Amino acid sequence: MTAPQFTGTQNYLASPDLQDAVNVAIALERPLLIKGEPGTGKTRLAEAIAETLDTELLSWNVKSTTKAQDGLYVYDTVARLNDARFSDKDISDISQYIKLGALGQALKADKRVVLLIDEIDKADMEFPNDLLHELDRMRFFVSETGEEVVAKHRPVVLITSNNEKELPDAFLRRCVFHFIAFPDEAQMKDIVEVHHPKLDQELLDQVMKRFYWLRSLPEIRKRPSTSELVDWISALLRSGMEPSVLEEELPFLGVLLKREKDLDAARNPPPRRRYN
């Protein structure tokens, strides 16, 4: 049976290039590396892929201290020690203290799952190559119990990066790559339509003008993202804000901007970049 082709979902609009990247990665059984600024929908893409494939989504949020081994399993020695000291629980079965990570769960799953490895660029430089080594092996050994887990199905792996640091060339060679550009105004209107299907056209037009004006200010360090735009519209709707108000002011600016200097830049832009 031919696998379902990813074309996006009702709640996730995917460009033709992104659809191709997802389907190629699935067909070649390669990790799909997705880059783009925060708010471009990288995490929601994983949800849409899992929905298309009708399978489970497992998420692994990478931190600066994350090691590839952490994704496979951890042995909870503290829990075993506490049980030994403070309860009459039988601690001879070590397997009850083995906690599978997202990668370990994906490899042990009875059906193919989607594995999201989020923000890989937060980890140290050794992590990406160590990660690919584990993905290539498709098996892992639990030394504490002597169990070997051999994957029945290769997971669909989606890896995201916010471009905070360069990734190793050896890692990049093994991935299918796609960069999600920030949506233009027409694309953004389609996205907003999903979240606010009955939005007044005049309000939508004013919101778009103000939002993209904000993003155009070079003084803004953290430009507002798609999710912040959606939240801003929700705030405007709940307040009953008239579209004409947006021509003169920016209400609820703290929904869009999260840094004090960015707020100052939006409220006091240089004369040549004032909104009109």
C-alpha positions in Angstrom: 0.0 0.0 0.0 1.3 3.4 -0.9 2.0 5.7 2.1 -0.2 8.7 2.3 1.3 11.9 0.8 1.7 14.9 3.0 -0.1 17.9 1.7 -0.7 19.8 4.9 -3.9 19.6 6.9 -6.9 21.8 7.5 -5.1 23.5 10.4 -1.6 23.6 8.8 -1.1 25.1 5.4 2.1 23.8 3.8 3.8 25.2 0.7 4.5 22.9 -2.3 8.2 23.0 -1.5 7.6 22.0 2.1 5.3 19.2 1.0 8.0 17.8 -1.3 10.6 18.0 1.5 8.4 16.1 3.9 7.5 13.4 1.3 11.1 13.0 0.2 12.4 12.6 3.7 9.7 10.0 4.4 10.5 8.1 1.2 14.3 8.1 1.7 13.9 7.5 5.5 16.1 10.4 6.3 15.7 13.0 9.1 14.0 16.2 7.9 15.9 19.2 9.2 13.6 22.3 9.4 15.0 25.8 10.0 13.2 29.0 10.4 12.7 31.8 12.9 10.4 31.1 15.9 6.8 31.2 15.0 7.0 29.8 11.4 5.3 26.6 12.4 8.1 24.1 12.8 6.6 22.3 15.7 3.1 22.4 14.3 4.5 20.8 11.1 5.3 17.7 13.2 1.7 17.5 14.4 0.4 17.8 10.8 2.7 15.0 9.6 1.5 12.7 12.4 -2.1 13.6 11.6 -1.5 12.8 7.9 0.1 9.5 8.7 -2.5 8.7 11.4 0.2 7.9 14.0 1.6 9.0 17.3 3.8 12.1 17.7 6.7 11.8 20.2 8.5 15.0 21.2 12.0 15.5 22.5 12.8 19.0 23.6 16.6 19.5 23.4 18.4 21.4 26.1 22.0 22.7 26.4 22.9 19.6 28.6 21.1 17.0 26.4 23.0 13.9 25.3 22.0 11.4 22.7 21.8 8.7 25.4 19.1 10.7 27.2 16.8 10.2 24.2 17.1 6.4 24.5 16.6 5.8 28.2 17.7 6.8 31.7 18.2 4.6 34.7 16.5 6.2 37.7 18.9 5.3 40.4 17.4 7.9 42.8 14.0 6.3 42.7 15.5 2.8 43.3 17.5 4.1 46.2 14.5 5.8 47.7 12.5 2.6 47.4 15.2 0.6 49.0 15.4 3.0 52.0 11.9 4.1 52.5 9.5 1.4 51.3 9.1 -2.4 51.2 8.9 -2.4 47.5 10.8 -5.2 45.6 13.7 -3.4 43.9 15.2 -6.5 42.3 13.4 -5.9 39.0 15.6 -3.1 37.6 13.5 -2.7 34.5 10.9 -0.7 36.6 13.5 2.0 37.0 14.4 2.2 33.3 12.6 5.2 31.7 12.6 5.3 27.9 13.2 8.7 26.3 11.4 9.9 23.2 13.9 8.2 20.9 13.8 5.0 22.8 10.0 5.0 22.7 10.1 5.6 18.9 12.4 2.7 18.3 10.4 0.4 20.5 7.0 1.3 19.1 4.9 -1.4 17.4 4.1 1.0 14.5 5.9 3.8 12.8 5.6 7.1 14.7 6.7 10.7 14.1 9.6 11.8 16.3 10.1 15.5 16.8 13.5 16.5 18.0 13.0 20.2 18.8 15.7 22.9 18.8 18.7 20.7 18.1 21.0 23.7 18.0 20.6 24.2 21.8 22.8 21.1 22.4 26.6 20.9 22.2 28.4 20.2 18.9 28.8 16.5 19.5 25.1 15.9 19.9 23.9 15.9 16.3 26.4 13.3 15.1 25.8 11.1 18.2 22.1 11.4 17.4 22.5 10.2 13.8 24.6 7.3 15.1 21.7 6.1 17.2 19.2 6.6 14.4 21.4 4.7 12.0 21.8 1.7 14.4 18.0 1.4 14.9 18.6 -0.5 18.1 20.0 0.1 21.5 21.2 -1.9 24.5 20.0 -1.4 28.0 23.1 -2.3 30.0 21.4 -2.4 33.4 18.9 -5.1 32.3 20.7 -6.8 29.4 17.8 -6.0 27.1 18.4 -5.1 23.5 15.7 -3.1 21.7 15.6 -3.6 18.0 13.3 -1.2 16.1 10.5 -2.7 14.0 9.9 0.5 12.1 12.1 3.5 11.4 10.4 6.6 12.8 9.7 9.6 10.7 12.2 12.1 12.2 11.7 15.8 12.2 14.5 17.9 13.6 14.1 21.7 14.1 16.7 24.4 14.5 16.4 28.1 15.2 19.8 28.7 13.6 21.4 29.6 16.9 24.6 27.8 15.9 26.1 26.0 13.0 25.5 22.2 12.7 28.2 19.7 11.7 28.6 19.1 8.0 28.5 15.3 8.6 25.1 15.7 10.2 23.8 18.0 7.4 24.8 15.6 4.7 22.5 12.9 6.2 19.4 15.1 6.4 16.8 16.4 4.0 16.7 20.2 4.6 14.0 22.8 4.3 14.0 26.4 5.4 10.6 27.8 6.3 10.5 31.4 5.3 8.3 33.8 7.3 4.9 34.0 5.6 4.2 37.0 3.4 1.0 39.0 4.0 -1.1 36.8 1.6 0.0 33.6 3.3 -0.4 35.1 6.7 -4.0 36.0 5.9 -4.7 32.4 5.1 -3.1 31.3 8.4 -5.2 33.9 10.3 -8.3 32.7 8.5 -7.8 29.2 10.1 -7.7 30.7 13.6 -10.2 33.5 13.1 -12.5 32.5 10.3 -15.0 35.3 10.8 -12.6 38.1 11.2 -13.8 41.5 9.8 -12.0 42.3 6.6 -11.2 45.9 7.6 -9.8 44.8 10.9 -7.7 42.1 9.2 -6.3 44.6 6.7 -5.3 47.0 9.5 -3.8 44.2 11.6 -1.7 43.0 8.7 -0.4 46.6 8.0 0.6 47.1 11.6 2.1 43.7 12.1 4.4 43.8 9.1 5.3 47.4 9.8 6.5 46.3 13.3 8.5 43.5 11.7 10.1 45.9 9.3 11.6 48.0 12.1 15.3 47.1 12.3 15.4 48.3 15.9 13.1 45.4 16.9 15.4 42.6 18.2 12.7 39.9 18.6 10.2 40.4 15.9 6.6 39.2 16.6 5.8 35.8 15.3 2.7 34.1 13.8 1.5 32.8 17.2 1.8 36.3 18.7 -0.2 37.8 15.8 -3.0 35.3 16.4 -3.0 36.1 20.1 -3.0 39.8 19.3 -6.0 39.5 17.1 -7.8 37.5 19.9 -7.1 40.4 22.3 -8.4 42.9 19.8 -11.6 40.9 19.2 -12.2 40.4 23.0 -11.9 44.2 23.6 -14.2 45.1 20.7 -11.5 47.2 19.2 -12.5 49.2 16.1 -10.2 48.9 13.0 -9.8 52.7 12.9 -8.0 52.7 16.3 -5.1 50.8 14.7 -4.4 53.7 12.4 -3.3 55.8 15.3 -2.1 53.5 18.0 -1.0 49.9 18.8 -3.1 48.6 21.7 -2.0 45.5 23.7 1.5 45.9 22.3 2.9 43.6 25.0 1.2 40.7 23.2 3.4 41.2 20.2 6.7 42.4 21.7 8.4 40.9 24.7 11.5 43.1 25.2 11.6 46.5 26.8 13.8 48.0 24.1 11.5 46.6 21.4 8.5 48.2 23.0 10.4 51.5 23.1 11.4 51.2 19.5 7.8 50.5 18.4 6.4 53.5 20.4 9.2 55.9 19.4 10.4 54.9 15.9 12.8 57.2 14.0 10.9 59.7 11.9 11.6 58.1 8.6 10.1 54.8 9.8 6.9 56.1 11.4 3.8 54.3 10.5 1.4 56.1 8.1 
